Structure formats: structure tokens, C-alpha cells
Amino acid sequence: VMASRRLAGRGNAFLVVRWQTAGGKWTAEAGDVTVSCPTPREEWGELFGVARVPEGADTLVVLLLVQGQLSEKDAAWFDDAKVYCLDSPGE
């Protein structure tokens, strides 16, 4: 999974991969993947991570999240979110 992010002011932005069952219930929370970005906040940076589908999961959910914003001057932008399916060797 990947997305671009840029920040202004305070706060942080990150990407989380979570899973749901076919019935729409959250599952395998221990397998959630949180992805942060080392690029300086004022620049567009890439959030990039890899997640393995856990047993019993039916749907991958990508959450683009922010935290720590305290005023209207604090902002986060996301762009170009993508999900790629990679086959594991031997599967």
C-alpha cells in the first residue's frame, strides 16, 4: 500500500491497513500495519508499507489518519493512494 502526504503546522499523518470479515466486522487487529513517513513534513513524502492477508480476512481497508492537530492552521494532505496485490513465492 502507498500514498503521498504533506503536512503544515503541528500534527502527524499516517496510513493504517486493517482487515474486515465478509460480514464487515473488524478482524485480526494484531495484524494491523501502521505506516509513517520520514520525509520532512513540508514536502510531499511517500507512505509505503507491506501487509500480509491474515486468516479469516476478506477485505483490506486503508485508513489515512491524522493526529495532534490543534488549530485550523494545522493541515495534512493525502494524494495518490494505491493498493497493489503481490503474490508470495510458492502460493
Biopython code that builds the backbone (N, CA, C, O; Angstrom):
import numpy as np
from Bio.PDB.StructureBuilder import StructureBuilder

atoms = [
    (1, "VAL", "N", (0.857, -1.175, 0.000)),
    (1, "VAL", "CA", (0.000, 0.000, 0.000)),
    (1, "VAL", "C", (0.895, 1.227, 0.000)),
    (1, "VAL", "O", (2.011, 1.205, 0.520)),
    (2, "MET", "N", (0.388, 2.287, -0.588)),
    (2, "MET", "CA", (1.155, 3.518, -0.581)),
    (2, "MET", "C", (0.247, 4.717, -0.767)),
    (2, "MET", "O", (-0.864, 4.602, -1.284)),
    (3, "ALA", "N", (0.734, 5.864, -0.338)),
    (3, "ALA", "CA", (0.052, 7.141, -0.532)),
    (3, "ALA", "C", (1.101, 8.229, -0.333)),
    (3, "ALA", "O", (2.156, 7.983, 0.252)),
    (4, "SER", "N", (0.811, 9.413, -0.815)),
    (4, "SER", "CA", (1.667, 10.570, -0.570)),
    (4, "SER", "C", (1.028, 11.419, 0.511)),
    (4, "SER", "O", (-0.194, 11.440, 0.657)),
    (5, "ARG", "N", (1.877, 12.130, 1.282)),
    (5, "ARG", "CA", (1.352, 13.018, 2.307)),
    (5, "ARG", "C", (2.240, 14.254, 2.433)),
    (5, "ARG", "O", (3.438, 14.222, 2.153)),
    (6, "ARG", "N", (1.606, 15.339, 2.864)),
    (6, "ARG", "CA", (2.312, 16.584, 3.162)),
    (6, "ARG", "C", (1.651, 17.213, 4.369)),
    (6, "ARG", "O", (0.436, 17.107, 4.534)),
    (7, "LEU", "N", (2.433, 17.870, 5.220)),
    (7, "LEU", "CA", (1.911, 18.440, 6.460)),
    (7, "LEU", "C", (2.246, 19.920, 6.570)),
    (7, "LEU", "O", (3.247, 20.390, 6.029)),
    (8, "ALA", "N", (1.392, 20.642, 7.278)),
    (8, "ALA", "CA", (1.649, 22.034, 7.642)),
    (8, "ALA", "C", (1.271, 22.195, 9.108)),
    (8, "ALA", "O", (0.292, 21.610, 9.571)),
    (9, "GLY", "N", (2.047, 22.984, 9.832)),
    (9, "GLY", "CA", (1.747, 23.193, 11.242)),
    (9, "GLY", "C", (2.096, 21.976, 12.070)),
    (9, "GLY", "O", (3.065, 21.268, 11.796)),
    (10, "ARG", "N", (1.274, 21.745, 13.104)),
    (10, "ARG", "CA", (1.514, 20.622, 14.014)),
    (10, "ARG", "C", (0.751, 19.386, 13.565)),
    (10, "ARG", "O", (-0.085, 19.438, 12.662)),
    (11, "GLY", "N", (1.056, 18.290, 14.210)),
    (11, "GLY", "CA", (0.359, 17.039, 13.940)),
    (11, "GLY", "C", (1.178, 16.092, 13.086)),
    (11, "GLY", "O", (2.288, 16.402, 12.652)),
    (12, "ASN", "N", (0.599, 14.940, 12.864)),
    (12, "ASN", "CA", (1.261, 13.904, 12.089)),
    (12, "ASN", "C", (0.214, 13.208, 11.228)),
    (12, "ASN", "O", (-0.975, 13.243, 11.542)),
    (13, "ALA", "N", (0.647, 12.584, 10.158)),
    (13, "ALA", "CA", (-0.241, 11.846, 9.267)),
    (13, "ALA", "C", (0.371, 10.468, 9.028)),
    (13, "ALA", "O", (1.589, 10.324, 8.919)),
    (14, "PHE", "N", (-0.483, 9.476, 8.948)),
    (14, "PHE", "CA", (-0.001, 8.132, 8.707)),
    (14, "PHE", "C", (-1.087, 7.300, 8.033)),
    (14, "PHE", "O", (-2.240, 7.720, 7.924)),
    (15, "LEU", "N", (-0.696, 6.126, 7.590)),
    (15, "LEU", "CA", (-1.580, 5.196, 6.892)),
    (15, "LEU", "C", (-1.678, 3.939, 7.746)),
    (15, "LEU", "O", (-0.677, 3.477, 8.293)),
    (16, "VAL", "N", (-2.871, 3.390, 7.860)),
    (16, "VAL", "CA", (-3.069, 2.142, 8.592)),
    (16, "VAL", "C", (-3.810, 1.160, 7.694)),
    (16, "VAL", "O", (-4.802, 1.518, 7.060)),
    (17, "VAL", "N", (-3.330, -0.075, 7.642)),
    (17, "VAL", "CA", (-4.019, -1.154, 6.936)),
    (17, "VAL", "C", (-4.731, -1.991, 7.987)),
    (17, "VAL", "O", (-4.114, -2.461, 8.943)),
    (18, "ARG", "N", (-6.036, -2.173, 7.804)),
    (18, "ARG", "CA", (-6.841, -3.015, 8.702)),
    (18, "ARG", "C", (-7.610, -4.006, 7.854)),
    (18, "ARG", "O", (-7.622, -3.915, 6.626)),
    (19, "TRP", "N", (-8.252, -4.957, 8.520)),
    (19, "TRP", "CA", (-8.937, -6.041, 7.820)),
    (19, "TRP", "C", (-10.350, -6.204, 8.348)),
    (19, "TRP", "O", (-10.625, -5.962, 9.523)),
    (20, "GLN", "N", (-11.253, -6.625, 7.446)),
    (20, "GLN", "CA", (-12.629, -6.943, 7.820)),
    (20, "GLN", "C", (-12.990, -8.335, 7.313)),
    (20, "GLN", "O", (-12.422, -8.831, 6.340)),
    (21, "THR", "N", (-13.956, -8.954, 8.004)),
    (21, "THR", "CA", (-14.505, -10.224, 7.549)),
    (21, "THR", "C", (-15.496, -9.954, 6.428)),
    (21, "THR", "O", (-15.795, -8.799, 6.125)),
    (22, "ALA", "N", (-16.006, -11.013, 5.812)),
    (22, "ALA", "CA", (-17.021, -10.871, 4.769)),
    (22, "ALA", "C", (-18.270, -10.186, 5.311)),
    (22, "ALA", "O", (-19.001, -9.551, 4.552)),
    (23, "GLY", "N", (-18.525, -10.305, 6.611)),
    (23, "GLY", "CA", (-19.674, -9.672, 7.248)),
    (23, "GLY", "C", (-19.436, -8.230, 7.669)),
    (23, "GLY", "O", (-20.321, -7.612, 8.261)),
    (24, "GLY", "N", (-18.254, -7.676, 7.376)),
    (24, "GLY", "CA", (-17.970, -6.282, 7.691)),
    (24, "GLY", "C", (-17.465, -6.026, 9.101)),
    (24, "GLY", "O", (-17.410, -4.874, 9.531)),
    (25, "LYS", "N", (-17.095, -7.073, 9.830)),
    (25, "LYS", "CA", (-16.550, -6.913, 11.189)),
    (25, "LYS", "C", (-15.033, -6.777, 11.115)),
    (25, "LYS", "O", (-14.383, -7.431, 10.300)),
    (26, "TRP", "N", (-14.468, -5.916, 11.981)),
    (26, "TRP", "CA", (-13.011, -5.828, 12.058)),
    (26, "TRP", "C", (-12.457, -7.166, 12.537)),
    (26, "TRP", "O", (-13.059, -7.829, 13.382)),
    (27, "THR", "N", (-11.313, -7.555, 11.995)),
    (27, "THR", "CA", (-10.691, -8.820, 12.373)),
    (27, "THR", "C", (-9.177, -8.664, 12.379)),
    (27, "THR", "O", (-8.641, -7.745, 11.759)),
    (28, "ALA", "N", (-8.495, -9.550, 13.070)),
    (28, "ALA", "CA", (-7.025, -9.634, 13.082)),
    (28, "ALA", "C", (-6.366, -8.290, 13.398)),
    (28, "ALA", "O", (-5.408, -7.890, 12.737)),
    (29, "GLU", "N", (-6.889, -7.595, 14.416)),
    (29, "GLU", "CA", (-6.347, -6.281, 14.771)),
    (29, "GLU", "C", (-4.852, -6.335, 15.082)),
    (29, "GLU", "O", (-4.141, -5.356, 14.860)),
    (30, "ALA", "N", (-4.373, -7.459, 15.589)),
    (30, "ALA", "CA", (-2.946, -7.601, 15.873)),
    (30, "ALA", "C", (-2.113, -7.533, 14.595)),
    (30, "ALA", "O", (-0.913, -7.267, 14.649)),
    (31, "GLY", "N", (-2.742, -7.771, 13.454)),
    (31, "GLY", "CA", (-2.052, -7.712, 12.168)),
    (31, "GLY", "C", (-2.161, -6.372, 11.469)),
    (31, "GLY", "O", (-1.731, -6.239, 10.323)),
    (32, "ASP", "N", (-2.737, -5.355, 12.147)),
    (32, "ASP", "CA", (-2.799, -4.016, 11.551)),
    (32, "ASP", "C", (-1.386, -3.543, 11.222)),
    (32, "ASP", "O", (-0.443, -3.821, 11.963)),
    (33, "VAL", "N", (-1.245, -2.835, 10.120)),
    (33, "VAL", "CA", (0.054, -2.291, 9.724)),
    (33, "VAL", "C", (-0.056, -0.771, 9.724)),
    (33, "VAL", "O", (-0.906, -0.207, 9.035)),
    (34, "THR", "N", (0.801, -0.110, 10.495)),
    (34, "THR", "CA", (0.840, 1.356, 10.541)),
    (34, "THR", "C", (2.080, 1.826, 9.806)),
    (34, "THR", "O", (3.183, 1.341, 10.058)),
    (35, "VAL", "N", (1.894, 2.782, 8.886)),
    (35, "VAL", "CA", (2.987, 3.261, 8.049)),
    (35, "VAL", "C", (3.155, 4.765, 8.262)),
    (35, "VAL", "O", (2.201, 5.531, 8.129)),
    (36, "SER", "N", (4.377, 5.174, 8.593)),
    (36, "SER", "CA", (4.681, 6.597, 8.731)),
    (36, "SER", "C", (5.642, 7.008, 7.617)),
    (36, "SER", "O", (6.055, 6.187, 6.798)),
    (37, "CYS", "N", (5.986, 8.293, 7.607)),
    (37, "CYS", "CA", (6.820, 8.823, 6.527)),
    (37, "CYS", "C", (7.987, 9.617, 7.109)),
    (37, "CYS", "O", (7.770, 10.519, 7.919)),
    (38, "PRO", "N", (9.231, 9.297, 6.710)),
    (38, "PRO", "CA", (10.395, 10.009, 7.235)),
    (38, "PRO", "C", (10.688, 11.339, 6.528)),
    (38, "PRO", "O", (11.539, 12.102, 6.985)),
    (39, "THR", "N", (9.999, 11.622, 5.428)),
    (39, "THR", "CA", (10.252, 12.837, 4.658)),
    (39, "THR", "C", (9.889, 14.072, 5.479)),
    (39, "THR", "O", (8.913, 14.036, 6.229)),
    (40, "PRO", "N", (10.643, 15.159, 5.360)),
    (40, "PRO", "CA", (10.283, 16.383, 6.080)),
    (40, "PRO", "C", (8.817, 16.764, 5.838)),
    (40, "PRO", "O", (8.298, 16.631, 4.730)),
    (41, "ARG", "N", (8.173, 17.236, 6.894)),
    (41, "ARG", "CA", (6.731, 17.483, 6.885)),
    (41, "ARG", "C", (6.268, 18.427, 5.791)),
    (41, "ARG", "O", (5.176, 18.245, 5.253)),
    (42, "GLU", "N", (7.067, 19.433, 5.442)),
    (42, "GLU", "CA", (6.625, 20.438, 4.462)),
    (42, "GLU", "C", (6.727, 19.938, 3.022)),
    (42, "GLU", "O", (6.281, 20.616, 2.096)),
    (43, "GLU", "N", (7.310, 18.761, 2.831)),
    (43, "GLU", "CA", (7.474, 18.195, 1.492)),
    (43, "GLU", "C", (6.504, 17.031, 1.300)),
    (43, "GLU", "O", (6.085, 16.390, 2.264)),
    (44, "TRP", "N", (6.154, 16.771, 0.041)),
    (44, "TRP", "CA", (5.386, 15.559, -0.249)),
    (44, "TRP", "C", (6.295, 14.367, 0.011)),
    (44, "TRP", "O", (7.411, 14.299, -0.504)),
    (45, "GLY", "N", (5.815, 13.443, 0.801)),
    (45, "GLY", "CA", (6.582, 12.240, 1.110)),
    (45, "GLY", "C", (5.730, 11.010, 0.890)),
    (45, "GLY", "O", (4.503, 11.095, 0.834)),
    (46, "GLU", "N", (6.376, 9.873, 0.765)),
    (46, "GLU", "CA", (5.680, 8.625, 0.468)),
    (46, "GLU", "C", (5.486, 7.769, 1.713)),
    (46, "GLU", "O", (6.433, 7.480, 2.444)),
    (47, "LEU", "N", (4.241, 7.373, 1.935)),
    (47, "LEU", "CA", (3.896, 6.365, 2.938)),
    (47, "LEU", "C", (3.873, 5.045, 2.182)),
    (47, "LEU", "O", (3.093, 4.892, 1.241)),
    (48, "PHE", "N", (4.706, 4.095, 2.569)),
    (48, "PHE", "CA", (4.793, 2.830, 1.840)),
    (48, "PHE", "C", (4.932, 1.689, 2.825)),
    (48, "PHE", "O", (5.804, 1.720, 3.694)),
    (49, "GLY", "N", (4.075, 0.673, 2.697)),
    (49, "GLY", "CA", (4.155, -0.477, 3.586)),
    (49, "GLY", "C", (3.649, -1.738, 2.915)),
    (49, "GLY", "O", (3.015, -1.696, 1.861)),
    (50, "VAL", "N", (3.943, -2.861, 3.551)),
    (50, "VAL", "CA", (3.541, -4.178, 3.049)),
    (50, "VAL", "C", (2.750, -4.881, 4.146)),
    (50, "VAL", "O", (3.136, -4.854, 5.314)),
    (51, "ALA", "N", (1.655, -5.501, 3.768)),
    (51, "ALA", "CA", (0.822, -6.241, 4.724)),
    (51, "ALA", "C", (0.498, -7.608, 4.143)),
    (51, "ALA", "O", (0.302, -7.750, 2.936)),
    (52, "ARG", "N", (0.444, -8.595, 4.995)),
    (52, "ARG", "CA", (0.061, -9.953, 4.587)),
    (52, "ARG", "C", (-1.385, -10.189, 5.020)),
    (52, "ARG", "O", (-1.771, -9.849, 6.138)),
    (53, "VAL", "N", (-2.170, -10.767, 4.133)),
    (53, "VAL", "CA", (-3.579, -11.032, 4.430)),
    (53, "VAL", "C", (-3.672, -12.088, 5.531)),
    (53, "VAL", "O", (-3.170, -13.199, 5.364)),
    (54, "PRO", "N", (-4.313, -11.748, 6.661)),
    (54, "PRO", "CA", (-4.433, -12.722, 7.749)),
    (54, "PRO", "C", (-5.563, -13.719, 7.495)),
    (54, "PRO", "O", (-6.476, -13.460, 6.711)),
    (55, "GLU", "N", (-5.482, -14.838, 8.160)),
    (55, "GLU", "CA", (-6.531, -15.865, 8.093)),
    (55, "GLU", "C", (-7.877, -15.251, 8.490)),
    (55, "GLU", "O", (-7.960, -14.537, 9.490)),
    (56, "GLY", "N", (-8.919, -15.523, 7.720)),
    (56, "GLY", "CA", (-10.265, -15.057, 8.032)),
    (56, "GLY", "C", (-10.591, -13.664, 7.520)),
    (56, "GLY", "O", (-11.726, -13.208, 7.656)),
    (57, "ALA", "N", (-9.605, -12.973, 6.928)),
    (57, "ALA", "CA", (-9.858, -11.630, 6.405)),
    (57, "ALA", "C", (-10.429, -11.711, 4.996)),
    (57, "ALA", "O", (-10.027, -12.551, 4.191)),
    (58, "ASP", "N", (-11.369, -10.826, 4.716)),
    (58, "ASP", "CA", (-11.989, -10.782, 3.396)),
    (58, "ASP", "C", (-11.710, -9.457, 2.693)),
    (58, "ASP", "O", (-11.584, -9.419, 1.469)),
    (59, "THR", "N", (-11.614, -8.367, 3.462)),
    (59, "THR", "CA", (-11.487, -7.034, 2.879)),
    (59, "THR", "C", (-10.341, -6.278, 3.518)),
    (59, "THR", "O", (-10.213, -6.245, 4.742)),
    (60, "LEU", "N", (-9.506, -5.670, 2.686)),
    (60, "LEU", "CA", (-8.448, -4.780, 3.143)),
    (60, "LEU", "C", (-9.024, -3.372, 3.210)),
    (60, "LEU", "O", (-9.679, -2.928, 2.267)),
    (61, "VAL", "N", (-8.789, -2.665, 4.315)),
    (61, "VAL", "CA", (-9.256, -1.287, 4.478)),
    (61, "VAL", "C", (-8.034, -0.406, 4.711)),
    (61, "VAL", "O", (-7.239, -0.666, 5.615)),
    (62, "VAL", "N", (-7.885, 0.631, 3.898)),
    (62, "VAL", "CA", (-6.789, 1.589, 4.062)),
    (62, "VAL", "C", (-7.354, 2.830, 4.743)),
    (62, "VAL", "O", (-8.287, 3.457, 4.242)),
    (63, "LEU", "N", (-6.772, 3.178, 5.901)),
    (63, "LEU", "CA", (-7.185, 4.361, 6.653)),
    (63, "LEU", "C", (-6.076, 5.403, 6.554)),
    (63, "LEU", "O", (-4.926, 5.123, 6.892)),
    (64, "LEU", "N", (-6.414, 6.596, 6.094)),
    (64, "LEU", "CA", (-5.479, 7.721, 6.053)),
    (64, "LEU", "C", (-5.828, 8.602, 7.242)),
    (64, "LEU", "O", (-6.893, 9.218, 7.272)),
    (65, "LEU", "N", (-4.924, 8.661, 8.230)),
    (65, "LEU", "CA", (-5.245, 9.253, 9.522)),
    (65, "LEU", "C", (-4.320, 10.408, 9.880)),
    (65, "LEU", "O", (-3.185, 10.484, 9.410)),
    (66, "VAL", "N", (-4.827, 11.306, 10.720)),
    (66, "VAL", "CA", (-4.027, 12.391, 11.279)),
    (66, "VAL", "C", (-4.204, 12.391, 12.790)),
    (66, "VAL", "O", (-5.206, 11.900, 13.309)),
    (67, "GLN", "N", (-3.220, 12.946, 13.487)),
    (67, "GLN", "CA", (-3.329, 13.108, 14.936)),
    (67, "GLN", "C", (-2.533, 14.334, 15.354)),
    (67, "GLN", "O", (-1.591, 14.731, 14.668)),
    (68, "GLY", "N", (-2.906, 14.929, 16.468)),
    (68, "GLY", "CA", (-2.148, 16.026, 17.052)),
    (68, "GLY", "C", (-2.353, 17.382, 16.421)),
    (68, "GLY", "O", (-1.578, 18.301, 16.685)),
    (69, "GLN", "N", (-3.372, 17.538, 15.596)),
    (69, "GLN", "CA", (-3.658, 18.850, 15.038)),
    (69, "GLN", "C", (-4.442, 19.644, 16.068)),
    (69, "GLN", "O", (-5.456, 19.173, 16.583)),
    (70, "LEU", "N", (-3.966, 20.872, 16.374)),
    (70, "LEU", "CA", (-4.558, 21.646, 17.454)),
    (70, "LEU", "C", (-5.260, 22.925, 17.007)),
    (70, "LEU", "O", (-5.988, 23.531, 17.793)),
    (71, "SER", "N", (-5.054, 23.348, 15.759)),
    (71, "SER", "CA", (-5.699, 24.579, 15.294)),
    (71, "SER", "C", (-6.029, 24.466, 13.809)),
    (71, "SER", "O", (-5.650, 23.501, 13.146)),
    (72, "GLU", "N", (-6.735, 25.460, 13.304)),
    (72, "GLU", "CA", (-7.097, 25.466, 11.883)),
    (72, "GLU", "C", (-5.885, 25.684, 10.984)),
    (72, "GLU", "O", (-5.989, 25.517, 9.769)),
    (73, "LYS", "N", (-4.734, 26.054, 11.556)),
    (73, "LYS", "CA", (-3.506, 26.222, 10.776)),
    (73, "LYS", "C", (-2.765, 24.903, 10.577)),
    (73, "LYS", "O", (-1.840, 24.823, 9.768)),
    (74, "ASP", "N", (-3.166, 23.879, 11.308)),
    (74, "ASP", "CA", (-2.557, 22.551, 11.181)),
    (74, "ASP", "C", (-3.311, 21.791, 10.094)),
    (74, "ASP", "O", (-4.536, 21.681, 10.142)),
    (75, "ALA", "N", (-2.578, 21.268, 9.118)),
    (75, "ALA", "CA", (-3.239, 20.603, 7.995)),
    (75, "ALA", "C", (-2.428, 19.404, 7.516)),
    (75, "ALA", "O", (-1.210, 19.341, 7.686)),
    (76, "ALA", "N", (-3.136, 18.462, 6.918)),
    (76, "ALA", "CA", (-2.500, 17.302, 6.285)),
    (76, "ALA", "C", (-3.195, 17.067, 4.953)),
    (76, "ALA", "O", (-4.419, 17.149, 4.852)),
    (77, "TRP", "N", (-2.409, 16.779, 3.948)),
    (77, "TRP", "CA", (-2.931, 16.444, 2.633)),
    (77, "TRP", "C", (-2.467, 15.040, 2.266)),
    (77, "TRP", "O", (-1.331, 14.659, 2.547)),
    (78, "PHE", "N", (-3.351, 14.281, 1.640)),
    (78, "PHE", "CA", (-3.027, 12.949, 1.126)),
    (78, "PHE", "C", (-3.310, 12.947, -0.369)),
    (78, "PHE", "O", (-4.194, 13.662, -0.842)),
    (79, "ASP", "N", (-2.559, 12.142, -1.109)),
    (79, "ASP", "CA", (-2.773, 12.027, -2.554)),
    (79, "ASP", "C", (-2.283, 10.656, -3.009)),
    (79, "ASP", "O", (-1.485, 10.009, -2.331)),
    (80, "ASP", "N", (-2.772, 10.229, -4.159)),
    (80, "ASP", "CA", (-2.273, 9.043, -4.869)),
    (80, "ASP", "C", (-2.248, 7.763, -4.035)),
    (80, "ASP", "O", (-1.271, 7.016, -4.090)),
    (81, "ALA", "N", (-3.290, 7.502, -3.274)),
    (81, "ALA", "CA", (-3.350, 6.249, -2.504)),
    (81, "ALA", "C", (-3.500, 5.079, -3.477)),
    (81, "ALA", "O", (-4.306, 5.127, -4.406)),
    (82, "LYS", "N", (-2.701, 4.017, -3.242)),
    (82, "LYS", "CA", (-2.716, 2.851, -4.131)),
    (82, "LYS", "C", (-2.575, 1.579, -3.319)),
    (82, "LYS", "O", (-1.949, 1.567, -2.259)),
    (83, "VAL", "N", (-3.162, 0.511, -3.827)),
    (83, "VAL", "CA", (-3.010, -0.821, -3.241)),
    (83, "VAL", "C", (-2.568, -1.754, -4.360)),
    (83, "VAL", "O", (-3.171, -1.780, -5.433)),
    (84, "TYR", "N", (-1.522, -2.512, -4.105)),
    (84, "TYR", "CA", (-1.015, -3.483, -5.072)),
    (84, "TYR", "C", (-1.120, -4.871, -4.464)),
    (84, "TYR", "O", (-0.900, -5.048, -3.266)),
    (85, "CYS", "N", (-1.452, -5.848, -5.284)),
    (85, "CYS", "CA", (-1.506, -7.239, -4.840)),
    (85, "CYS", "C", (-0.226, -7.924, -5.324)),
    (85, "CYS", "O", (0.058, -7.970, -6.521)),
    (86, "LEU", "N", (0.536, -8.454, -4.366)),
    (86, "LEU", "CA", (1.769, -9.159, -4.668)),
    (86, "LEU", "C", (1.597, -10.618, -4.302)),
    (86, "LEU", "O", (1.094, -10.926, -3.222)),
    (87, "ASP", "N", (2.002, -11.517, -5.173)),
    (87, "ASP", "CA", (1.938, -12.942, -4.878)),
    (87, "ASP", "C", (3.209, -13.349, -4.141)),
    (87, "ASP", "O", (4.312, -12.940, -4.503)),
    (88, "SER", "N", (3.038, -14.150, -3.113)),
    (88, "SER", "CA", (4.192, -14.692, -2.398)),
    (88, "SER", "C", (4.721, -15.900, -3.150)),
    (88, "SER", "O", (3.934, -16.643, -3.738)),
    (89, "PRO", "N", (6.027, -16.121, -3.151)),
    (89, "PRO", "CA", (6.572, -17.325, -3.815)),
    (89, "PRO", "C", (5.980, -18.581, -3.218)),
    (89, "PRO", "O", (5.863, -18.708, -1.999)),
    (90, "GLY", "N", (5.616, -19.488, -4.062)),
    (90, "GLY", "CA", (5.061, -20.761, -3.610)),
    (90, "GLY", "C", (3.569, -20.731, -3.329)),
    (90, "GLY", "O", (3.007, -21.735, -2.889)),
    (91, "GLU", "N", (2.919, -19.610, -3.570)),
    (91, "GLU", "CA", (1.461, -19.537, -3.324)),
    (91, "GLU", "C", (0.703, -19.526, -4.620)),
    (91, "GLU", "O", (-0.526, -19.468, -4.615)),
]
sb = StructureBuilder()
sb.init_structure("model")
sb.init_model(0)
sb.init_chain("A")
sb.init_seg("    ")
for serial, (resi, resn, name, xyz) in enumerate(atoms, 1):
    if name == "N":
        sb.init_residue(resn, " ", resi, " ")
    sb.init_atom(name, np.array(xyz, "f"), 0.0, 1.0, " ", f" {name:<3s}", serial, name[0])
structure = sb.get_structure()
